[in-house]
Amino acid sequence: MAVFGLAVSACSNAATPSPSVAPASSAPAASGSAAGSSSPSAGASGSLGHIGGTVTVIGTWTGDEQASFMAMVTPFEDQTGVTVQYTGSRDLNAQLSAGIKSGTLPDLAGLPGPGQMAEYAQQGALQDLSSVLDLNSYKANTAGSLVDLGTVQGKLVGVFIKMSVKGLIWYNPKVVNVTTPPATWQDLQSLITQNASKAQNPWCVGLESGAASGWPGTDWIEDFVLRTAGAQTYTDWYNGKVKWTDPKIKAAWQQFGDVVSKSYGGANYVLATNFANGGDKLFSTPPGCLFHHQASFITGLGAFAKLKAGTDYNFFPFPDIDAQYTGSLEVAGDLFGMFHNTPQAAALMNWLVSADAQDIWVKRGGALSANNKVPTSDYPDDISKRSAELLLNSKSTVFDASDNMPQAMN
């Protein structure tokens, strides 16, 4: 099986890109190298010569994620002689907004999301990447929905470096025996009741993330909105057409509040615990919790990074709540944009979108490739392959709501 295509589309010339839901049958056909293929080829790695100089980059990645990004750019540095000066920050929104006003910006940056990306583009801060990338090659190797999400007013200004599946429920199979993944939220509550004596609490939650603290909570709320109110309400909500006081949105917050009330350590622990360590108590003795809600990238963070997939941890998808919205899925991705079009920045951008570059992070774990030339055989374990398959098989796929919101609403 080759890698996935996403069943989400966006209006490319809107102020804020607005993914709409499409049935799985309308998803782009899966393409790319067949399983078992050798190292993928994107063309970029073979065409880069010596350039020298420096390129400055700001992104949200710190810790293990930063280590994976630096591993990703090491071959680029070796071949081109360009030094990548990377700064990791969880306060990306504020840094970039201030930089646009002052004119002090990095060459390349991770972008907070499609909503903020559109604002930066409309302010004239982002470079048009159609003159930087081989546009035909990029479009051939990238799901059309992702190309659309990175396009504002007809110009490609953002590209996806990696993807993730949101709303996965993680557990320790040595503590909880999940013979059949719960199909409904009620089934999950029954599973919690059956295993209540095996851990101190049903849930573990960690919301701390520096200036971006709280975002794991938005993922919870988005999952509840999607599965109780549907994709249209979900989309209308982040587009400002559904009020935050709407009963459907209020109910999602209350459901998240119920989860927190049953979480390990209480509210202060939840607020103070970094998201990367939010699920660590799954593996403590005695176990602090039965389940942890987090995206597919958690496998490269915290305690997960040192454990064996499938043996020490496993997952099942967020269960259905309202049957009419069965098969819904939320995804997210790491966007990159260019503020200064220098030879070094252009070369690095071409490298980052290539299959050769993204394959490095895929093999390290904690990332799904946005380039469809990366074969599924390069995913390091069955869990990451299953995450990619969820993208293929979902009936309706939406992009992270908070990432689509304008900065003020976010």
One Martini backbone bead per residue (centre of mass of N, CA, C, O) as a GRO file, in nm:
protein
  410
    1MET     BB    1   0.096   0.035   0.022
    2ALA     BB    2   0.044   0.354  -0.011
    3VAL     BB    3   0.009   0.653   0.053
    4PHE     BB    4  -0.189   0.919   0.126
    5GLY     BB    5  -0.504   1.085   0.093
    6LEU     BB    6  -0.702   1.368   0.136
    7ALA     BB    7  -1.051   1.446   0.241
    8VAL     BB    8  -0.967   1.765   0.190
    9SER     BB    9  -1.068   2.099   0.138
   10ALA     BB   10  -1.006   2.432  -0.015
   11CYS     BB   11  -1.017   2.777  -0.029
   12SER     BB   12  -0.764   2.951  -0.193
   13ASN     BB   13  -0.906   3.270  -0.185
   14ALA     BB   14  -0.934   3.296   0.103
   15ALA     BB   15  -0.859   3.435   0.394
   16THR     BB   16  -0.960   3.157   0.517
   17PRO     BB   17  -0.916   2.853   0.499
   18SER     BB   18  -1.188   2.601   0.408
   19PRO     BB   19  -1.251   2.309   0.494
   20SER     BB   20  -1.414   2.041   0.339
   21VAL     BB   21  -1.623   1.779   0.307
   22ALA     BB   22  -1.541   1.445   0.196
   23PRO     BB   23  -1.562   1.163   0.067
   24ALA     BB   24  -1.354   0.899   0.042
   25SER     BB   25  -1.399   0.859  -0.271
   26SER     BB   26  -1.267   1.165  -0.325
   27ALA     BB   27  -0.998   1.090  -0.273
   28PRO     BB   28  -0.697   1.078  -0.349
   29ALA     BB   29  -0.504   0.873  -0.485
   30ALA     BB   30  -0.288   0.658  -0.404
   31SER     BB   31   0.067   0.708  -0.395
   32GLY     BB   32   0.382   0.597  -0.489
   33SER     BB   33   0.575   0.396  -0.336
   34ALA     BB   34   0.616   0.087  -0.281
   35ALA     BB   35   0.630  -0.152  -0.084
   36GLY     BB   36   0.981  -0.210  -0.038
   37SER     BB   37   1.121   0.021  -0.110
   38SER     BB   38   1.357   0.219  -0.142
   39SER     BB   39   1.485   0.500  -0.140
   40PRO     BB   40   1.358   0.784  -0.201
   41SER     BB   41   1.290   1.018  -0.475
   42ALA     BB   42   1.301   1.391  -0.533
   43GLY     BB   43   1.576   1.540  -0.659
   44ALA     BB   44   1.698   1.740  -0.452
   45SER     BB   45   1.954   1.586  -0.348
   46GLY     BB   46   2.092   1.569  -0.644
   47SER     BB   47   2.085   1.907  -0.709
   48LEU     BB   48   2.265   1.989  -0.477
   49GLY     BB   49   2.499   2.221  -0.412
   50HIS     BB   50   2.727   2.440  -0.333
   51ILE     BB   51   2.668   2.743  -0.122
   52GLY     BB   52   2.654   2.841   0.156
   53GLY     BB   53   2.600   2.981   0.450
   54THR     BB   54   2.280   3.102   0.587
   55VAL     BB   55   1.983   2.982   0.770
   56THR     BB   56   1.687   3.092   0.916
   57VAL     BB   57   1.490   2.924   1.183
   58ILE     BB   58   1.147   2.890   1.291
   59GLY     BB   59   0.990   2.681   1.548
   60THR     BB   60   0.807   2.456   1.763
   61TRP     BB   61   1.045   2.273   1.797
   62THR     BB   62   1.144   2.061   2.062
   63GLY     BB   63   1.357   1.845   2.156
   64ASP     BB   64   1.284   1.567   1.985
   65GLU     BB   65   1.179   1.731   1.743
   66GLN     BB   66   1.436   1.891   1.694
   67ALA     BB   67   1.615   1.646   1.645
   68SER     BB   68   1.461   1.556   1.388
   69PHE     BB   69   1.503   1.810   1.223
   70MET     BB   70   1.816   1.807   1.228
   71ALA     BB   71   1.834   1.532   1.087
   72MET     BB   72   1.692   1.633   0.828
   73VAL     BB   73   1.926   1.871   0.765
   74THR     BB   74   2.209   1.740   0.757
   75PRO     BB   75   2.239   1.661   0.451
   76PHE     BB   76   2.211   1.951   0.354
   77GLU     BB   77   2.462   2.067   0.494
   78ASP     BB   78   2.671   1.870   0.373
   79GLN     BB   79   2.614   1.943   0.063
   80THR     BB   80   2.596   2.281   0.078
   81GLY     BB   81   2.721   2.441   0.342
   82VAL     BB   82   2.474   2.506   0.505
   83THR     BB   83   2.360   2.683   0.785
   84VAL     BB   84   2.127   2.586   1.033
   85GLN     BB   85   1.941   2.824   1.220
   86TYR     BB   86   1.771   2.709   1.499
   87THR     BB   87   1.449   2.799   1.658
   88GLY     BB   88   1.267   2.718   1.942
   89SER     BB   89   0.902   2.791   1.980
   90ARG     BB   90   0.586   2.842   2.158
   91ASP     BB   91   0.575   3.168   2.054
   92LEU     BB   92   0.511   3.209   1.744
   93ASN     BB   93   0.289   3.414   1.704
   94ALA     BB   94   0.426   3.655   1.847
   95GLN     BB   95   0.694   3.660   1.689
   96LEU     BB   96   0.578   3.700   1.401
   97SER     BB   97   0.403   3.947   1.451
   98ALA     BB   98   0.637   4.125   1.547
   99GLY     BB   99   0.820   4.085   1.293
  100ILE     BB  100   0.630   4.219   1.087
  101LYS     BB  101   0.639   4.502   1.223
  102SER     BB  102   0.972   4.523   1.237
  103GLY     BB  103   1.126   4.325   1.011
  104THR     BB  104   1.208   4.077   1.205
  105LEU     BB  105   1.299   3.786   1.029
  106PRO     BB  106   1.314   3.493   0.917
  107ASP     BB  107   1.349   3.302   0.647
  108LEU     BB  108   1.212   3.064   0.803
  109ALA     BB  109   0.884   2.914   0.904
  110GLY     BB  110   0.674   2.811   1.114
  111LEU     BB  111   0.324   2.788   1.105
  112PRO     BB  112   0.044   2.796   1.302
  113GLY     BB  113  -0.156   2.817   1.042
  114PRO     BB  114  -0.379   2.885   0.795
  115GLY     BB  115  -0.499   3.138   0.926
  116GLN     BB  116  -0.231   3.294   0.984
  117MET     BB  117  -0.109   3.268   0.704
  118ALA     BB  118  -0.318   3.448   0.561
  119GLU     BB  119  -0.245   3.704   0.717
  120TYR     BB  120   0.051   3.723   0.629
  121ALA     BB  121  -0.007   3.735   0.324
  122GLN     BB  122  -0.190   3.997   0.331
  123GLN     BB  123   0.074   4.160   0.447
  124GLY     BB  124   0.328   4.064   0.258
  125ALA     BB  125   0.536   3.849   0.408
  126LEU     BB  126   0.505   3.622   0.206
  127GLN     BB  127   0.629   3.409  -0.018
  128ASP     BB  128   0.619   3.299  -0.336
  129LEU     BB  129   0.668   2.948  -0.414
  130SER     BB  130   0.651   2.922  -0.732
  131SER     BB  131   0.965   3.040  -0.759
  132VAL     BB  132   1.105   2.804  -0.573
  133LEU     BB  133   0.948   2.570  -0.675
  134ASP     BB  134   0.851   2.277  -0.823
  135LEU     BB  135   0.527   2.281  -0.876
  136ASN     BB  136   0.462   2.017  -1.024
  137SER     BB  137   0.608   1.830  -0.824
  138TYR     BB  138   0.462   1.914  -0.566
  139LYS     BB  139   0.172   1.841  -0.664
  140ALA     BB  140   0.238   1.537  -0.728
  141ASN     BB  141   0.346   1.487  -0.405
  142THR     BB  142   0.066   1.629  -0.314
  143ALA     BB  143  -0.210   1.679  -0.176
  144GLY     BB  144  -0.448   1.894  -0.284
  145SER     BB  145  -0.545   1.991  -0.002
  146LEU     BB  146  -0.262   2.100   0.086
  147VAL     BB  147  -0.223   2.300  -0.137
  148ASP     BB  148  -0.475   2.468  -0.068
  149LEU     BB  149  -0.397   2.539   0.231
  150GLY     BB  150  -0.124   2.699   0.107
  151THR     BB  151  -0.336   2.891  -0.040
  152VAL     BB  152  -0.345   3.248  -0.132
  153GLN     BB  153  -0.475   3.410  -0.377
  154GLY     BB  154  -0.316   3.193  -0.579
  155LYS     BB  155  -0.081   3.150  -0.364
  156LEU     BB  156   0.200   2.983  -0.263
  157VAL     BB  157   0.291   2.999   0.106
  158GLY     BB  158   0.254   2.688   0.198
  159VAL     BB  159   0.407   2.396   0.351
  160PHE     BB  160   0.422   2.054   0.422
  161ILE     BB  161   0.627   1.849   0.633
  162LYS     BB  162   0.399   1.727   0.828
  163MET     BB  163   0.182   1.483   0.979
  164SER     BB  164  -0.133   1.428   1.168
  165VAL     BB  165  -0.329   1.245   1.391
  166LYS     BB  166  -0.610   1.298   1.566
  167GLY     BB  167  -0.775   1.152   1.839
  168LEU     BB  168  -0.605   0.951   2.001
  169ILE     BB  169  -0.611   0.653   2.205
  170TRP     BB  170  -0.402   0.578   2.469
  171TYR     BB  171  -0.229   0.270   2.586
  172ASN     BB  172  -0.152   0.004   2.816
  173PRO     BB  173  -0.150  -0.337   2.748
  174LYS     BB  174  -0.050  -0.420   3.050
  175VAL     BB  175  -0.325  -0.294   3.170
  176VAL     BB  176  -0.506  -0.287   2.905
  177ASN     BB  177  -0.753  -0.494   2.749
  178VAL     BB  178  -0.801  -0.451   2.394
  179THR     BB  179  -0.982  -0.643   2.187
  180THR     BB  180  -1.202  -0.409   2.123
  181PRO     BB  181  -1.255  -0.126   1.998
  182PRO     BB  182  -1.434   0.133   2.076
  183ALA     BB  183  -1.710   0.262   1.893
  184THR     BB  184  -1.810   0.421   2.146
  185TRP     BB  185  -1.839   0.627   2.412
  186GLN     BB  186  -1.991   0.416   2.583
  187ASP     BB  187  -1.784   0.191   2.548
  188LEU     BB  188  -1.556   0.346   2.690
  189GLN     BB  189  -1.697   0.370   2.966
  190SER     BB  190  -1.707   0.064   3.011
  191LEU     BB  191  -1.400   0.019   3.001
  192ILE     BB  192  -1.338   0.197   3.244
  193THR     BB  193  -1.504   0.040   3.452
  194GLN     BB  194  -1.359  -0.242   3.414
  195ASN     BB  195  -1.056  -0.081   3.478
  196ALA     BB  196  -1.052   0.102   3.740
  197SER     BB  197  -0.845  -0.073   3.931
  198LYS     BB  198  -0.568  -0.025   3.741
  199ALA     BB  199  -0.607   0.288   3.810
  200GLN     BB  200  -0.637   0.606   3.940
  201ASN     BB  201  -0.735   0.700   3.646
  202PRO     BB  202  -0.873   0.741   3.337
  203TRP     BB  203  -0.694   1.011   3.290
  204CYS     BB  204  -0.456   1.195   3.090
  205VAL     BB  205  -0.337   1.543   3.120
  206GLY     BB  206  -0.152   1.792   2.912
  207LEU     BB  207  -0.123   2.167   2.868
  208GLU     BB  208   0.167   2.242   2.856
  209SER     BB  209   0.324   2.511   2.613
  210GLY     BB  210   0.380   2.769   2.706
  211ALA     BB  211   0.235   3.007   2.510
  212ALA     BB  212   0.057   2.739   2.398
  213SER     BB  213  -0.114   2.675   2.618
  214GLY     BB  214  -0.400   2.437   2.567
  215TRP     BB  215  -0.412   2.283   2.289
  216PRO     BB  216  -0.499   1.994   2.386
  217GLY     BB  217  -0.786   2.096   2.457
  218THR     BB  218  -0.880   2.169   2.171
  219ASP     BB  219  -0.878   1.878   2.066
  220TRP     BB  220  -1.103   1.778   2.241
  221ILE     BB  221  -1.323   1.979   2.156
  222GLU     BB  222  -1.314   1.913   1.853
  223ASP     BB  223  -1.402   1.618   1.882
  224PHE     BB  224  -1.678   1.678   2.005
  225VAL     BB  225  -1.792   1.853   1.782
  226LEU     BB  226  -1.757   1.653   1.544
  227ARG     BB  227  -1.927   1.403   1.701
  228THR     BB  228  -2.199   1.592   1.776
  229ALA     BB  229  -2.224   1.817   1.512
  230GLY     BB  230  -2.025   1.808   1.287
  231ALA     BB  231  -1.852   1.937   1.014
  232GLN     BB  232  -2.019   2.192   0.957
  233THR     BB  233  -2.012   2.313   1.238
  234TYR     BB  234  -1.707   2.308   1.268
  235THR     BB  235  -1.652   2.504   1.029
  236ASP     BB  236  -1.840   2.738   1.120
  237TRP     BB  237  -1.694   2.793   1.382
  238TYR     BB  238  -1.403   2.880   1.268
  239ASN     BB  239  -1.563   3.100   1.075
  240GLY     BB  240  -1.784   3.251   1.275
  241LYS     BB  241  -2.095   3.116   1.242
  242VAL     BB  242  -2.053   2.996   1.532
  243LYS     BB  243  -2.104   3.032   1.845
  244TRP     BB  244  -1.957   2.987   2.159
  245THR     BB  245  -2.266   2.981   2.289
  246ASP     BB  246  -2.344   2.743   2.161
  247PRO     BB  247  -2.467   2.447   2.267
  248LYS     BB  248  -2.258   2.267   2.108
  249ILE     BB  249  -2.004   2.405   2.224
  250LYS     BB  250  -2.065   2.395   2.525
  251ALA     BB  251  -2.080   2.083   2.544
  252ALA     BB  252  -1.781   2.031   2.475
  253TRP     BB  253  -1.664   2.173   2.724
  254GLN     BB  254  -1.811   1.995   2.932
  255GLN     BB  255  -1.683   1.727   2.843
  256PHE     BB  256  -1.395   1.813   2.906
  257GLY     BB  257  -1.444   1.874   3.205
  258ASP     BB  258  -1.506   1.579   3.276
  259VAL     BB  259  -1.227   1.468   3.209
  260VAL     BB  260  -1.060   1.644   3.406
  261SER     BB  261  -1.213   1.539   3.666
  262LYS     BB  262  -1.070   1.236   3.573
  263SER     BB  263  -0.774   1.325   3.623
  264TYR     BB  264  -0.458   1.319   3.685
  265GLY     BB  265  -0.384   1.538   3.967
  266GLY     BB  266  -0.558   1.746   3.857
  267ALA     BB  267  -0.569   2.069   3.753
  268ASN     BB  268  -0.275   2.152   3.821
  269TYR     BB  269  -0.139   1.920   3.670
  270VAL     BB  270  -0.259   1.972   3.392
  271LEU     BB  271  -0.140   2.266   3.363
  272ALA     BB  272   0.180   2.181   3.433
  273THR     BB  273   0.186   1.962   3.210
  274ASN     BB  274   0.346   1.862   2.955
  275PHE     BB  275   0.245   1.729   2.663
  276ALA     BB  276   0.487   1.523   2.629
  277ASN     BB  277   0.400   1.407   2.942
  278GLY     BB  278   0.088   1.340   2.959
  279GLY     BB  279   0.129   0.998   2.924
  280ASP     BB  280   0.336   0.878   3.138
  281LYS     BB  281   0.124   0.747   3.354
  282LEU     BB  282   0.074   0.481   3.198
  283PHE     BB  283   0.385   0.370   3.307
  284SER     BB  284   0.345   0.362   3.594
  285THR     BB  285   0.404   0.274   3.954
  286PRO     BB  286   0.130   0.300   3.949
  287PRO     BB  287  -0.104   0.371   3.743
  288GLY     BB  288  -0.251   0.685   3.668
  289CYS     BB  289  -0.379   0.570   3.391
  290LEU     BB  290  -0.557   0.449   3.104
  291PHE     BB  291  -0.575   0.726   2.929
  292HIS     BB  292  -0.472   0.907   2.618
  293HIS     BB  293  -0.503   1.218   2.439
  294GLN     BB  294  -0.345   1.209   2.111
  295ALA     BB  295  -0.142   1.243   1.869
  296SER     BB  296   0.076   1.065   1.664
  297PHE     BB  297   0.343   1.225   1.773
  298ILE     BB  298   0.380   1.097   2.066
  299THR     BB  299   0.588   0.864   1.991
  300GLY     BB  300   0.838   1.097   2.006
  301LEU     BB  301   0.756   1.143   2.316
  302GLY     BB  302   0.858   1.106   2.602
  303ALA     BB  303   0.804   0.788   2.704
  304PHE     BB  304   0.744   0.676   2.419
  305ALA     BB  305   1.035   0.705   2.288
  306LYS     BB  306   1.140   0.444   2.484
  307LEU     BB  307   0.927   0.262   2.356
  308LYS     BB  308   0.728  -0.009   2.233
  309ALA     BB  309   0.544  -0.058   1.979
  310GLY     BB  310   0.259  -0.264   2.075
  311THR     BB  311   0.377  -0.340   2.366
  312ASP     BB  312   0.370  -0.060   2.548
  313TYR     BB  313   0.181   0.062   2.316
  314ASN     BB  314  -0.145   0.194   2.212
  315PHE     BB  315  -0.437   0.236   1.988
  316PHE     BB  316  -0.746   0.423   1.931
  317PRO     BB  317  -0.992   0.571   1.802
  318PHE     BB  318  -1.211   0.797   1.825
  319PRO     BB  319  -1.517   0.762   1.915
  320ASP     BB  320  -1.832   0.756   1.864
  321ILE     BB  321  -2.136   0.945   1.934
  322ASP     BB  322  -2.277   1.016   1.668
  323ALA     BB  323  -2.384   0.814   1.415
  324GLN     BB  324  -2.398   1.037   1.177
  325TYR     BB  325  -2.057   1.079   1.235
  326THR     BB  326  -1.922   0.847   1.124
  327GLY     BB  327  -1.573   0.862   1.044
  328SER     BB  328  -1.438   1.088   1.176
  329LEU     BB  329  -1.153   1.325   1.115
  330GLU     BB  330  -0.855   1.467   1.254
  331VAL     BB  331  -0.609   1.693   1.128
  332ALA     BB  332  -0.255   1.778   1.092
  333GLY     BB  333   0.015   2.029   1.032
  334ASP     BB  334   0.340   2.139   0.921
  335LEU     BB  335   0.406   2.458   0.841
  336PHE     BB  336   0.579   2.642   0.577
  337GLY     BB  337   0.758   2.955   0.536
  338MET     BB  338   0.865   3.255   0.351
  339PHE     BB  339   1.044   3.571   0.402
  340HIS     BB  340   1.329   3.500   0.254
  341ASN     BB  341   1.474   3.502  -0.076
  342THR     BB  342   1.725   3.290  -0.065
  343PRO     BB  343   1.936   3.053  -0.162
  344GLN     BB  344   1.922   2.900   0.110
  345ALA     BB  345   1.614   2.898   0.149
  346ALA     BB  346   1.538   2.764  -0.119
  347ALA     BB  347   1.696   2.503  -0.077
  348LEU     BB  348   1.558   2.414   0.189
  349MET     BB  349   1.269   2.402   0.087
  350ASN     BB  350   1.320   2.180  -0.124
  351TRP     BB  351   1.414   1.970   0.083
  352LEU     BB  352   1.161   1.958   0.283
  353VAL     BB  353   0.955   1.849   0.046
  354SER     BB  354   1.103   1.601   0.022
  355ALA     BB  355   1.127   1.262   0.055
  356ASP     BB  356   1.411   1.239   0.173
  357ALA     BB  357   1.357   1.419   0.419
  358GLN     BB  358   1.086   1.296   0.538
  359ASP     BB  359   1.199   1.006   0.576
  360ILE     BB  360   1.370   1.063   0.827
  361TRP     BB  361   1.136   1.119   1.026
  362VAL     BB  362   0.971   0.866   0.980
  363LYS     BB  363   1.196   0.665   1.084
  364ARG     BB  364   1.199   0.802   1.380
  365GLY     BB  365   0.923   0.901   1.434
  366GLY     BB  366   0.625   1.103   1.481
  367ALA     BB  367   0.557   1.090   1.156
  368LEU     BB  368   0.388   1.210   0.869
  369SER     BB  369   0.386   1.235   0.542
  370ALA     BB  370   0.331   1.481   0.276
  371ASN     BB  371   0.482   1.284   0.086
  372ASN     BB  372   0.380   1.034  -0.152
  373LYS     BB  373   0.686   0.896  -0.184
  374VAL     BB  374   0.660   0.776   0.088
  375PRO     BB  375   0.679   0.472   0.208
  376THR     BB  376   0.526   0.259   0.433
  377SER     BB  377   0.787   0.082   0.482
  378ASP     BB  378   0.927   0.334   0.654
  379TYR     BB  379   0.763   0.279   0.878
  380PRO     BB  380   0.859   0.163   1.202
  381ASP     BB  381   0.547   0.076   1.253
  382ASP     BB  382   0.221  -0.020   1.287
  383ILE     BB  383   0.113   0.243   1.410
  384SER     BB  384   0.197   0.441   1.182
  385LYS     BB  385   0.044   0.290   0.960
  386ARG     BB  386  -0.239   0.316   1.087
  387SER     BB  387  -0.249   0.622   1.076
  388ALA     BB  388  -0.239   0.642   0.767
  389GLU     BB  389  -0.499   0.470   0.720
  390LEU     BB  390  -0.701   0.667   0.845
  391LEU     BB  391  -0.675   0.873   0.614
  392LEU     BB  392  -0.796   0.681   0.397
  393ASN     BB  393  -1.081   0.576   0.565
  394SER     BB  394  -1.224   0.821   0.610
  395LYS     BB  395  -1.530   0.987   0.559
  396SER     BB  396  -1.435   1.252   0.727
  397THR     BB  397  -1.211   1.537   0.689
  398VAL     BB  398  -1.042   1.756   0.916
  399PHE     BB  399  -0.899   2.043   1.015
  400ASP     BB  400  -0.770   2.206   1.250
  401ALA     BB  401  -0.945   2.458   1.394
  402SER     BB  402  -0.738   2.645   1.538
  403ASP     BB  403  -0.552   2.665   1.277
  404ASN     BB  404  -0.798   2.816   1.111
  405MET     BB  405  -0.790   3.046   1.287
  406PRO     BB  406  -0.764   3.339   1.359
  407GLN     BB  407  -0.563   3.472   1.587
  408ALA     BB  408  -0.774   3.601   1.777
  409MET     BB  409  -0.949   3.343   1.804
  410ASN     BB  410  -0.708   3.153   1.890
   0.00000   0.00000   0.00000
